[in-house]
Amino acid sequence: MGPDIYCPIFKVGDILNYAQQNFTELAAKGGVIGIKINWMCDLDKSDDYCNPSYSFTRLDAMSQKSTVSPGYNFRFAKYYKMENGTDYRTLIKAYAIRFDVIVNGNAGKFNMIPTLINMVAAFTSVGVGTVLCDIILLNFLKGAEQYKAKKFEEVSDDPLDSHSNGLYRSQLSLRQTTFKSSDSGAFSIEHYS
């Protein structure tokens, strides 16, 4: 590899050595060599840390085991006309070394907004959102007493009379209390200014 990591100049012999291939055998039967360029970049760091890595591999490994047409080859024809007007063609089977350049990359940068969105989505998917809302409504808002009265039932310690009014025992045990408030529970900025 040359001194420039972003635009290197590779020699064919070096590429085949990196791919652990024999040049003489590959030149005789042909083959496909993959040059893989992989970029893994953390964009929070300096550009100096965003460098490609190179790897080399044989891509036609399955055809090496094939007895029909091992390696990489293709056919093409040359057409020409003889002096007597007869058309002829020459069919050529050519063997070659083909290089496929495969570029793959992954880059990321930390951003607070997507992080918060993902955290909120995770919390709400497991029910944490409901618990957090209840904590806020029960403890920090002005109308917390009204919310508690609607959310929870209070059970009295009075003995139950099972024959009165034909009500079920669970209905008799509820404490009858009425809460009255002129507060709507909404937070007013004008109140504190």
Residue pairs with C-beta under 8 A, 6 or more apart in sequence:
1 8
1 10
1 14
1 54
2 8
2 9
2 10
5 51
5 52
6 51
6 52
8 54
10 35
12 23
12 97
13 23
15 33
15 35
15 56
15 99
16 22
16 23
16 26
16 33
18 55
18 56
19 33
19 56
19 57
19 58
21 31
21 33
21 58
26 71
26 97
27 95
27 97
28 71
28 95
29 70
29 71
29 72
29 73
29 95
30 71
30 72
30 73
30 95
30 96
30 97
30 98
31 58
31 60
31 64
31 71
31 72
31 97
31 98
32 58
32 59
32 60
32 72
32 97
32 98
32 99
32 100
33 56
33 57
33 58
33 59
33 97
33 98
33 99
33 100
34 56
34 57
34 58
34 59
34 99
34 100
34 101
34 102
35 54
35 56
35 99
35 100
35 101
35 102
36 54
36 55
36 56
36 57
36 102
36 104
37 52
37 53
37 54
37 101
37 102
37 103
37 104
38 52
38 53
38 54
38 55
38 104
38 105
39 50
39 52
39 103
39 104
39 105
39 106
39 107
40 53
40 105
40 106
40 107
41 49
41 50
41 105
41 106
41 107
41 108
42 49
42 50
42 107
42 108
42 109
43 50
43 107
43 108
43 109
44 109
44 110
50 107
58 64
59 100
60 71
60 72
63 69
63 70
63 71
63 72
64 70
64 71
71 95
72 95
72 96
72 97
72 98
73 93
73 94
73 95
73 96
74 93
74 94
74 96
75 91
75 92
75 93
75 94
76 91
76 92
76 94
77 89
77 90
77 91
77 92
78 89
78 90
78 92
79 87
79 88
79 89
80 87
80 88
80 89
80 90
81 87
81 88
82 88
120 129
123 129
123 132
134 151
137 144
137 147
138 144
138 147
138 148
138 151
141 147
141 185
141 187
142 183
142 185
142 186
142 187
143 181
143 183
143 184
143 185
143 186
144 185
145 179
145 181
146 179
146 181
146 183
146 185
147 185
149 177
149 179
153 174
154 174
154 175
154 177
155 173
155 174
155 175
156 173
156 174
156 175
160 169
160 172
160 173
161 172
162 169
162 172
164 172
